[in-house]
Amino acid sequence: LMEGHAGGWLFAILVALDRPSDPDTTAALRSIVRSLCARRSELEQCNVHQLPTLNVLITIIGSYFGQLEARSVPHAAEDEEWVEEE
């Protein structure tokens, strides 16, 4: 998902989206943020340069587009229990 310039392209698409989004767009965003969270949890030490991009995209989709529950997936490196903000 984050090969090449995919992060930049995804950011550009997010900038062009209107809020509130229609149900199909919301479903697509939820799917994307879940994929990003899964990718982040699978990162190996050699790919940590992708972490900032993943975090920014997850935060934008989670906060700005209202997908906070999808963002509640804990980071793989965190040992403490995740508490979702309200």
Backbone bond lengths (Angstrom), bond angles and torsions (degrees), N, CA, C in turn:
res aa  C-N    CA-C-N  psi(-1)  N-CA   C-N-CA  omega(-1)  CA-C   N-CA-C  phi
1 L - - - 1.452 - - 1.526 111.70 -
2 M 1.320 118.46 -33.43 1.457 120.38 -174.88 1.525 112.71 -108.98
3 E 1.296 117.82 30.87 1.458 120.71 178.54 1.527 109.88 -80.07
4 G 1.307 116.02 145.91 1.464 121.39 176.22 1.520 111.96 61.68
5 H 1.325 115.40 -126.69 1.460 121.69 -176.96 1.523 112.28 -103.15
6 A 1.323 117.88 23.41 1.464 121.60 -176.71 1.526 111.81 -59.70
7 G 1.327 117.50 -38.09 1.462 120.34 178.98 1.518 112.03 -61.70
8 G 1.324 116.83 -42.16 1.461 121.21 177.77 1.513 112.71 -65.71
9 W 1.320 115.57 -40.27 1.463 119.95 178.14 1.519 111.01 -65.87
10 L 1.324 116.57 -42.88 1.463 120.00 179.12 1.525 110.38 -63.81
11 F 1.327 117.50 -41.34 1.458 121.12 176.75 1.535 110.43 -59.60
12 A 1.325 117.31 -44.16 1.471 121.46 179.58 1.530 111.28 -61.88
13 I 1.325 116.89 -38.94 1.463 120.04 177.68 1.529 110.13 -66.20
14 L 1.325 117.20 -42.68 1.462 120.75 179.99 1.527 111.63 -62.04
15 V 1.329 116.68 -36.76 1.462 120.87 178.79 1.531 110.73 -63.76
16 A 1.324 117.00 -33.67 1.457 121.44 -176.58 1.529 113.76 -82.93
17 L 1.323 117.93 -11.98 1.468 120.67 -177.78 1.524 111.44 -77.31
18 D 1.323 115.23 144.58 1.458 121.31 176.31 1.527 109.93 -94.80
19 R 1.327 114.05 155.28 1.458 120.50 172.96 1.501 108.02 -117.97
20 P 1.282 121.23 145.54 1.464 125.40 -7.56 1.528 110.24 -70.95
21 S 1.303 115.15 150.43 1.455 119.64 -178.20 1.526 110.04 -90.67
22 D 1.318 115.22 155.67 1.463 120.28 178.77 1.531 109.46 -72.93
23 P 1.333 118.02 165.66 1.473 120.80 -176.36 1.531 114.50 -57.93
24 D 1.318 117.81 -37.07 1.464 119.91 179.40 1.524 111.57 -66.54
25 T 1.325 116.59 -41.76 1.466 120.60 177.94 1.517 110.55 -66.31
26 T 1.324 116.82 -41.19 1.459 120.77 178.05 1.524 111.01 -60.83
27 A 1.331 116.66 -42.99 1.469 120.45 178.06 1.524 110.88 -63.59
28 A 1.324 116.76 -40.09 1.466 120.44 178.85 1.529 110.53 -65.42
29 L 1.335 116.68 -42.52 1.463 120.12 178.40 1.522 111.13 -62.78
30 R 1.322 116.57 -40.90 1.460 119.72 178.77 1.525 110.70 -63.10
31 S 1.317 116.71 -41.15 1.461 121.08 177.84 1.529 111.04 -64.25
32 I 1.319 116.03 -41.93 1.465 120.74 179.71 1.526 110.66 -63.89
33 V 1.339 117.28 -45.90 1.468 119.12 -177.55 1.526 110.63 -66.81
34 R 1.314 118.02 -33.91 1.465 119.71 175.65 1.526 110.65 -65.32
35 S 1.321 117.00 -41.00 1.468 120.60 177.33 1.524 111.14 -64.05
36 L 1.333 116.17 -41.15 1.462 120.18 178.30 1.522 111.06 -63.85
37 C 1.329 117.08 -42.39 1.470 120.58 178.60 1.522 110.81 -64.15
38 A 1.317 116.77 -40.72 1.468 120.14 178.20 1.518 110.18 -64.30
39 R 1.328 116.42 -43.28 1.469 120.66 178.66 1.525 110.59 -61.37
40 R 1.335 116.23 -42.89 1.464 120.44 -179.74 1.524 110.75 -62.69
41 S 1.316 117.55 -39.67 1.464 120.23 -178.24 1.523 112.36 -71.54
42 E 1.335 117.13 -19.57 1.461 121.62 -179.31 1.530 113.39 -97.77
43 L 1.325 117.55 0.70 1.461 120.19 -177.05 1.519 111.27 -59.95
44 E 1.299 115.01 137.84 1.455 121.46 174.80 1.524 107.99 -101.23
45 Q 1.288 116.44 163.65 1.462 122.11 -176.24 1.526 112.29 -54.26
46 C 1.321 117.25 -34.93 1.468 120.03 -177.29 1.532 112.42 -72.70
47 N 1.334 118.40 -13.56 1.463 121.56 -178.03 1.525 113.02 -113.10
48 V 1.327 117.90 18.73 1.462 119.71 -176.90 1.528 112.33 -64.64
49 H 1.311 118.48 -14.79 1.465 120.44 177.08 1.529 111.36 -65.04
50 Q 1.333 117.99 -17.51 1.468 122.36 177.79 1.523 112.07 -82.99
51 L 1.322 117.97 -15.69 1.462 122.03 -174.16 1.530 113.63 -58.61
52 P 1.329 120.27 -47.25 1.472 119.00 179.55 1.530 112.91 -59.57
53 T 1.324 116.94 -41.29 1.465 120.59 179.11 1.517 110.60 -63.30
54 L 1.323 116.58 -46.15 1.463 120.60 178.29 1.523 110.81 -59.62
55 N 1.326 117.18 -45.79 1.461 120.88 -178.74 1.520 112.24 -62.18
56 V 1.327 117.54 -41.45 1.467 121.01 179.78 1.528 110.01 -64.69
57 L 1.318 117.19 -46.51 1.464 120.11 -178.97 1.523 111.63 -64.87
58 I 1.322 117.41 -41.44 1.468 121.18 177.89 1.527 110.18 -62.88
59 T 1.324 117.02 -41.58 1.459 120.76 -179.89 1.526 111.29 -66.36
60 I 1.316 118.07 -42.84 1.466 120.92 179.07 1.523 110.71 -61.92
61 I 1.319 116.34 -50.19 1.459 119.64 -178.64 1.529 110.11 -66.10
62 G 1.333 116.70 -41.15 1.452 120.16 -177.96 1.512 113.57 -68.87
63 S 1.316 117.59 -44.71 1.465 121.16 -175.26 1.531 112.43 -87.96
64 Y 1.307 117.36 -56.31 1.462 120.84 -173.79 1.520 112.37 -69.65
65 F 1.325 117.06 -39.48 1.460 120.44 -177.51 1.528 113.06 -97.80
66 G 1.323 117.63 9.48 1.445 121.46 171.03 1.510 116.54 72.23
67 Q 1.312 117.91 29.34 1.459 121.44 179.21 1.528 110.16 -104.76
68 L 1.323 116.96 44.47 1.463 121.67 -175.47 1.518 113.00 -61.09
69 E 1.343 117.77 -38.00 1.455 119.17 -179.88 1.523 111.37 -63.72
70 A 1.294 118.69 -32.47 1.460 121.32 176.98 1.521 110.22 -70.28
71 R 1.333 116.90 -28.69 1.454 121.84 -179.04 1.522 112.31 -77.44
72 S 1.337 118.05 -8.19 1.453 120.90 -175.98 1.522 113.18 -77.88
73 V 1.333 117.45 6.19 1.459 120.69 175.00 1.519 107.58 -71.04
74 P 1.325 119.08 123.56 1.463 120.24 -176.89 1.520 112.23 -69.85
75 H 1.305 115.54 152.37 1.457 121.41 175.41 1.523 108.12 -71.78
76 A 1.295 117.95 141.27 1.458 122.68 -175.69 1.524 112.22 -60.05
77 A 1.332 117.69 -29.04 1.462 120.35 -176.50 1.524 112.56 -83.18
78 E 1.323 117.62 -8.94 1.454 120.64 -178.59 1.519 110.11 -86.62
79 D 1.315 116.25 127.98 1.455 121.08 179.83 1.521 112.18 -94.77
80 E 1.316 117.28 -17.32 1.451 119.37 -177.77 1.520 110.42 -86.95
81 E 1.315 115.58 159.95 1.457 121.17 -177.66 1.522 109.55 -70.59
82 W 1.331 115.85 139.90 1.468 122.37 -177.99 1.514 109.91 -83.03
83 V 1.318 116.72 133.69 1.456 121.52 175.39 1.511 107.30 -122.68
84 E 1.340 116.13 120.54 1.458 120.69 -178.43 1.518 110.33 -75.33
85 E 1.330 116.22 137.09 1.457 121.65 178.45 1.515 109.53 -75.96
86 E 1.325 115.78 147.00 1.465 119.92 176.29 1.488 110.22 -122.43
